[in-house]
Amino acid sequence: MTAPPPEPEIYRIPVVVHVIHQGEPVGQGHNLSDQRVLDQIRILNEDYRRKEGTPGFNDHPAGGDARIEFVLAARAPDGSATNGIDRVDASAVVHPTPPGSQYDYYAYYGYWDPAQYLNVWTMPLDPSTIDIVLGLATGPDTDLPGGDLFDPGEPAQAEGILINSAHFGPSGIASEYNAGRTLTHEVGHYLGVLHPWGGGDCADNDFCDDTPPVDAAVTGCPATPPTACDGTDVMMENFMNYTPDRCMNVFTHDQIERMHHVLENSPRRKSLTESPGLESPVVP
């Protein structure tokens, strides 16, 4: 009797969420509740694992399970136990960094070793930024084509993901981007996936053969998709578009292959899956 093939590898990534607030009590304003953070991590896992029965599931022939899971860090850089949520009252901190890199600016409030943790900062922005500023991510140091299109990380600047606190997790705001998929999208960049339009031309866009080629940003969620450069339908449901959260549910096989390449080869990405932050400290 032939033995069944081994189960595919699951890549586990430890996350620290730096909740930057303005002195509000926990659960109010920018000081997001623990439950909001937990819900965001759940949404990430639903999307990256294509979990049945959730908004992250799809039956698209090009869609796949990325086999990537995210866990809030259980061990801090100093070896102590943590819940993976780092709360910082920005109103009590004198910030010496002049305006410049947004990543460096927020890293001043909290920054864990990027070779061991995925750093996510929630930005306490004014409500006027809702639907205008959603999120940003640094890309990996990679030999993949299109790698020059990402925001660089170390040593150029601190690396990780910035998310407007209003768009973090299931926020309930009156917006098309209120279901936690801004972080799903930005994690895609962090792991080496481009927008489908890439550098803005039909020939060399995102270097994924199974995403219909487009040469401009994809937005909206029309019942009838627009036409791609090759005459096929635009993949409106792809997580790397600018489409509303309710429309997103697909990472393609080629996009997933790029993520796996990064996790197996890229500095400060391949070390994440063996980070001590994944395991609780041993209590003597």
C-alpha positions in Angstrom: 0.0 0.0 0.0 1.4 3.4 -1.0 1.8 5.9 1.8 -0.1 9.1 1.5 2.0 12.1 0.5 3.2 14.3 3.4 1.1 17.2 4.4 2.3 20.5 2.9 4.3 22.7 5.1 2.5 25.4 7.1 4.5 28.6 7.6 3.9 30.2 11.0 4.7 33.9 11.5 4.8 35.6 14.9 3.2 39.1 14.9 3.6 42.0 17.3 0.9 44.6 17.1 2.1 48.0 18.4 -1.2 49.8 19.3 -0.2 53.4 19.2 -2.8 55.6 20.9 -3.4 59.0 22.5 -4.0 58.1 26.1 -7.5 56.6 25.7 -8.6 53.7 27.9 -8.2 50.3 26.4 -11.0 49.6 23.9 -11.7 53.3 23.2 -10.6 55.5 20.3 -7.2 54.5 18.9 -6.4 52.2 21.9 -7.9 49.2 20.2 -9.3 46.4 22.3 -7.6 43.0 22.6 -10.6 41.5 20.9 -10.2 43.8 17.9 -6.6 42.6 17.5 -7.6 39.0 17.9 -10.3 39.4 15.3 -7.8 40.9 12.9 -5.4 37.9 13.3 -8.4 35.6 12.8 -9.3 37.4 9.5 -5.7 37.1 8.3 -5.7 33.4 8.9 -9.1 32.9 7.2 -7.8 34.8 4.2 -4.4 33.1 3.9 -5.7 29.6 4.6 -8.8 30.1 2.4 -11.0 28.8 5.2 -14.3 27.3 4.2 -17.3 29.0 5.7 -15.6 32.4 6.0 -15.3 35.5 3.8 -11.8 34.3 3.0 -12.9 31.2 1.1 -13.1 31.0 -2.7 -13.6 28.3 -5.2 -11.8 30.1 -8.0 -9.7 27.7 -10.1 -6.6 29.9 -9.8 -7.2 30.4 -6.0 -5.3 28.5 -3.4 -4.6 28.0 0.3 -1.4 30.0 1.0 -0.5 27.6 3.9 0.6 30.7 6.0 -0.6 31.2 9.5 -0.2 34.2 11.8 0.1 34.1 15.5 0.4 36.8 18.1 3.9 36.5 19.6 4.1 34.5 22.8 7.6 35.6 23.7 9.0 39.1 23.7 12.5 40.0 22.6 13.7 39.9 26.2 12.4 36.4 26.7 9.4 37.3 28.8 5.9 36.1 28.1 3.7 38.4 26.0 0.3 38.5 24.3 1.8 40.0 21.2 0.1 43.4 21.8 2.4 46.3 22.6 0.4 49.4 23.8 2.1 52.8 23.6 0.6 56.1 24.7 2.1 58.4 22.0 0.8 61.5 24.0 3.3 60.6 26.8 6.3 60.2 24.5 8.5 63.0 23.3 9.3 62.0 19.8 12.8 63.2 18.6 12.5 62.0 15.1 11.8 64.7 12.5 9.3 64.0 9.8 10.7 61.5 7.3 10.2 57.8 6.9 6.9 56.8 8.3 8.3 53.4 9.2 11.1 55.0 11.3 8.7 57.4 12.9 6.4 54.6 14.2 9.3 52.3 15.0 10.4 54.8 17.6 7.3 53.9 19.7 8.0 50.2 19.4 10.1 48.0 17.2 10.9 44.3 17.7 13.7 42.5 15.9 12.3 42.3 12.3 14.2 39.1 11.7 12.1 37.5 14.4 8.7 39.3 14.3 6.3 40.9 11.9 5.9 44.4 13.2 2.5 45.9 12.7 1.8 49.5 13.9 -1.7 50.9 14.2 -1.6 54.6 13.4 -3.7 57.0 15.5 -4.7 59.2 12.5 -7.4 61.8 12.3 -10.8 60.6 11.1 -10.4 62.7 7.9 -7.9 60.1 6.7 -10.5 57.3 6.6 -10.6 55.8 3.1 -7.6 58.0 2.1 -4.8 56.5 4.2 -5.3 52.8 4.7 -2.0 51.1 5.1 1.7 50.7 3.9 4.2 47.9 4.0 7.8 47.4 3.4 8.7 44.6 0.9 11.2 41.8 1.3 14.9 41.8 0.2 14.3 39.4 -2.7 15.6 38.3 -6.1 12.1 38.0 -7.4 11.2 40.1 -10.5 9.6 43.3 -9.4 11.4 43.5 -6.1 12.4 47.1 -6.9 8.8 48.2 -6.7 8.5 47.6 -3.0 9.2 50.1 -0.2 12.6 48.9 1.1 13.1 47.7 4.7 16.3 47.4 6.6 18.9 48.8 6.4 17.2 51.7 4.6 14.4 52.1 7.2 12.5 50.2 9.8 10.4 47.4 8.3 6.9 46.2 8.9 3.3 47.3 8.2 1.5 50.5 9.1 -2.3 50.4 9.3 -4.6 53.3 10.0 -6.3 52.3 13.2 -9.7 53.0 11.7 -9.0 50.3 9.1 -7.5 47.7 11.5 -9.7 44.6 12.0 -13.5 44.6 11.8 -13.9 48.3 12.6 -17.6 49.0 12.0 -16.8 52.4 10.3 -18.9 53.5 7.4 -16.4 52.5 4.8 -15.9 49.8 2.1 -12.6 49.0 3.9 -13.9 48.0 7.3 -13.5 44.2 7.4 -9.9 43.9 8.2 -8.6 43.2 4.7 -6.2 46.2 4.6 -3.8 44.1 6.6 -4.4 41.1 4.4 -3.4 43.2 1.4 -0.3 44.8 3.1 1.0 41.4 4.4 0.9 40.3 0.7 3.4 43.1 -0.1 5.5 42.3 3.0 5.7 38.7 1.6 6.6 39.7 -1.9 3.4 40.1 -3.9 2.8 43.1 -6.1 -0.4 44.8 -7.1 -1.8 43.1 -10.3 -0.8 46.2 -12.3 2.8 46.1 -10.9 4.8 48.8 -12.6 1.9 49.9 -14.8 2.3 48.0 -18.1 0.5 45.0 -19.5 3.6 43.0 -20.3 5.4 43.1 -17.0 2.9 43.8 -14.2 2.9 41.5 -11.2 4.9 38.6 -12.7 2.1 36.2 -12.0 0.8 34.3 -15.0 -2.5 33.4 -13.3 -3.6 37.0 -12.6 -5.2 38.6 -15.6 -2.8 41.4 -16.8 -3.8 45.0 -16.1 -1.9 48.2 -16.4 -3.7 50.4 -13.9 -5.2 50.2 -10.4 -8.2 48.0 -10.0 -11.0 49.5 -7.8 -14.7 49.0 -7.1 -16.7 45.9 -7.1 -18.9 45.9 -10.3 -21.2 42.9 -11.1 -19.6 42.7 -14.5 -15.8 42.9 -14.2 -13.9 45.1 -16.6 -11.7 43.6 -19.3 -8.0 42.9 -18.7 -5.2 43.5 -21.2 -5.6 40.0 -22.7 -9.4 40.3 -23.1 -10.3 38.2 -20.1 -12.2 39.4 -17.0 -10.2 41.4 -14.4 -9.8 39.4 -11.2 -11.7 41.8 -9.0 -11.7 39.5 -6.0 -7.9 39.4 -5.8 -6.6 40.5 -2.4 -3.9 42.7 -4.1 -6.4 45.0 -5.8 -7.9 48.1 -4.3 -11.3 46.6 -4.3 -13.6 46.8 -1.3 -13.1 44.3 1.6 -16.3 42.5 0.9 -15.1 41.6 -2.7 -11.7 40.2 -1.8 -11.1 36.5 -1.4 -8.3 35.2 -3.7 -4.6 34.7 -3.7 -3.6 32.8 -6.8 -1.2 29.9 -7.0 1.5 32.1 -8.6 1.1 34.8 -5.9 1.4 32.1 -3.2 4.5 30.7 -4.9 6.1 34.2 -4.6 5.3 34.3 -0.9 6.8 30.8 -0.3 9.9 31.8 -2.2 10.3 34.9 0.1 9.7 32.8 3.2 12.3 30.3 2.1 15.0 32.7 0.8 14.6 36.3 1.9 16.6 37.8 4.8 14.3 38.7 7.8 11.5 36.6 6.3 12.9 33.0 6.3 14.0 33.5 10.0 10.4 34.3 11.0 9.2 30.7 10.8 11.8 29.6 13.4 11.4 32.6 15.6 11.5 32.1 19.4 8.6 34.5 19.5 6.3 31.6 18.3 6.7 29.7 21.6 5.9 30.7 25.2 8.9 31.0 27.5 9.7 27.9 29.6 8.7 28.5 33.2 11.2 26.8 35.6 
